[in-house]
Amino acid sequence: MSREHRGYAAWIVLVVAGTLSIVLAALLVFQLTRPTKYHIAANEQAAMDAASQATVNLGSLSRKNFDADWARAVKGVSGPTLDALQPLKANTQQTMVAAQSDLVATVSSTSVESSNKDTVMVLIAFNGYKVDDKGTKTQSSANRLELTMKQTGGKWLINDTKSLGLTS
């Protein structure tokens, strides 16, 4: 190969390598800076976590430790939801004693519908179960709710609830 052709080939390799480097750099910048539709802000994640825990606490009550379970459950709520729950305590306990069963809730999914600084609308799906004295667990409900989570005193609390019509 002549010296002239070697110089020409070197330029081609240099141009191809340079172009490839620019394309790869552009792709890297695009990947690092593009907004992702799956990004969850820290306040939204905290609200979803609190919604899940509060839902499990509200739906998991035992006859043996009812007062402690109830106290734990209502710590996760405020506002209209707390006002609606207070009169239900005695009736809930009586119903559980009569049915000879405890209650257990499991969350199957959560997502954010909308949010701002101190209010997050969380969609939550959960199942309720009755557990008899023999330990037999029977599904008693499937629920889909919209929870209004409000940040109060540094904690995310359920402030309001709305059934999404899929509750059984």
TALINCOR-V355309 format. One record per residue. N is the residue number from 0. RES is the residue in three letters. D_LAST is the distance of its C-alpha to the last C-alpha in Angstrom with 1 decimal. Layout:
n: [N & N]
res: [RES & RES]
d_last: [D_LAST & D_LAST]
This chain:
n: [0 & 1 & 2 & 3 & 4 & 5 & 6 & 7 & 8 & 9 & 10 & 11 & 12 & 13 & 14 & 15 & 16 & 17 & 18 & 19 & 20 & 21 & 22 & 23 & 24 & 25 & 26 & 27 & 28 & 29 & 30 & 31 & 32 & 33 & 34 & 35 & 36 & 37 & 38 & 39 & 40 & 41 & 42 & 43 & 44 & 45 & 46 & 47 & 48 & 49 & 50 & 51 & 52 & 53 & 54 & 55 & 56 & 57 & 58 & 59 & 60 & 61 & 62 & 63 & 64 & 65 & 66 & 67 & 68 & 69 & 70 & 71 & 72 & 73 & 74 & 75 & 76 & 77 & 78 & 79 & 80 & 81 & 82 & 83 & 84 & 85 & 86 & 87 & 88 & 89 & 90 & 91 & 92 & 93 & 94 & 95 & 96 & 97 & 98 & 99 & 100 & 101 & 102 & 103 & 104 & 105 & 106 & 107 & 108 & 109 & 110 & 111 & 112 & 113 & 114 & 115 & 116 & 117 & 118 & 119 & 120 & 121 & 122 & 123 & 124 & 125 & 126 & 127 & 128 & 129 & 130 & 131 & 132 & 133 & 134 & 135 & 136 & 137 & 138 & 139 & 140 & 141 & 142 & 143 & 144 & 145 & 146 & 147 & 148 & 149 & 150 & 151 & 152 & 153 & 154 & 155 & 156 & 157 & 158 & 159 & 160 & 161 & 162 & 163 & 164 & 165 & 166 & 167]
res: [MET & SER & ARG & GLU & HIS & ARG & GLY & TYR & ALA & ALA & TRP & ILE & VAL & LEU & VAL & VAL & ALA & GLY & THR & LEU & SER & ILE & VAL & LEU & ALA & ALA & LEU & LEU & VAL & PHE & GLN & LEU & THR & ARG & PRO & THR & LYS & TYR & HIS & ILE & ALA & ALA & ASN & GLU & GLN & ALA & ALA & MET & ASP & ALA & ALA & SER & GLN & ALA & THR & VAL & ASN & LEU & GLY & SER & LEU & SER & ARG & LYS & ASN & PHE & ASP & ALA & ASP & TRP & ALA & ARG & ALA & VAL & LYS & GLY & VAL & SER & GLY & PRO & THR & LEU & ASP & ALA & LEU & GLN & PRO & LEU & LYS & ALA & ASN & THR & GLN & GLN & THR & MET & VAL & ALA & ALA & GLN & SER & ASP & LEU & VAL & ALA & THR & VAL & SER & SER & THR & SER & VAL & GLU & SER & SER & ASN & LYS & ASP & THR & VAL & MET & VAL & LEU & ILE & ALA & PHE & ASN & GLY & TYR & LYS & VAL & ASP & ASP & LYS & GLY & THR & LYS & THR & GLN & SER & SER & ALA & ASN & ARG & LEU & GLU & LEU & THR & MET & LYS & GLN & THR & GLY & GLY & LYS & TRP & LEU & ILE & ASN & ASP & THR & LYS & SER & LEU & GLY & LEU & THR & SER]
d_last: [81.7 & 83.7 & 83.2 & 82.1 & 79.3 & 78.1 & 77.8 & 75.9 & 73.5 & 72.9 & 71.9 & 69.5 & 67.8 & 67.7 & 66.2 & 63.5 & 62.7 & 62.6 & 60.3 & 58.0 & 57.9 & 57.1 & 54.3 & 52.8 & 53.1 & 51.5 & 48.5 & 48.2 & 48.3 & 45.7 & 43.3 & 43.9 & 43.6 & 41.0 & 37.7 & 34.8 & 31.5 & 29.9 & 31.8 & 29.8 & 31.8 & 32.2 & 30.5 & 27.4 & 27.2 & 27.8 & 25.0 & 22.5 & 23.8 & 23.5 & 20.0 & 19.0 & 21.0 & 19.9 & 16.2 & 17.1 & 19.4 & 16.9 & 14.4 & 17.3 & 19.2 & 21.6 & 23.3 & 26.6 & 26.6 & 24.2 & 26.6 & 27.3 & 23.7 & 22.9 & 26.0 & 25.1 & 21.6 & 23.0 & 25.7 & 23.4 & 22.6 & 24.8 & 25.3 & 22.7 & 20.0 & 22.5 & 23.5 & 20.0 & 19.6 & 23.0 & 22.6 & 19.4 & 21.4 & 23.0 & 20.1 & 18.0 & 21.0 & 21.6 & 18.2 & 18.5 & 22.1 & 21.3 & 18.6 & 21.1 & 18.7 & 18.4 & 15.5 & 15.5 & 13.8 & 14.8 & 15.0 & 15.1 & 16.6 & 18.1 & 20.3 & 22.4 & 22.0 & 25.2 & 27.6 & 30.9 & 33.0 & 30.9 & 27.5 & 25.0 & 21.8 & 19.5 & 16.4 & 14.4 & 11.7 & 10.9 & 9.4 & 9.7 & 11.9 & 14.0 & 17.6 & 20.0 & 23.7 & 24.5 & 22.5 & 20.0 & 16.8 & 13.6 & 10.3 & 8.0 & 5.1 & 5.3 & 6.4 & 9.2 & 11.7 & 15.3 & 17.5 & 21.0 & 23.1 & 26.6 & 29.5 & 31.1 & 34.1 & 33.7 & 30.0 & 26.8 & 24.5 & 21.1 & 22.5 & 19.7 & 16.0 & 14.2 & 10.6 & 10.9 & 8.6 & 6.4 & 3.8 & 0.0]
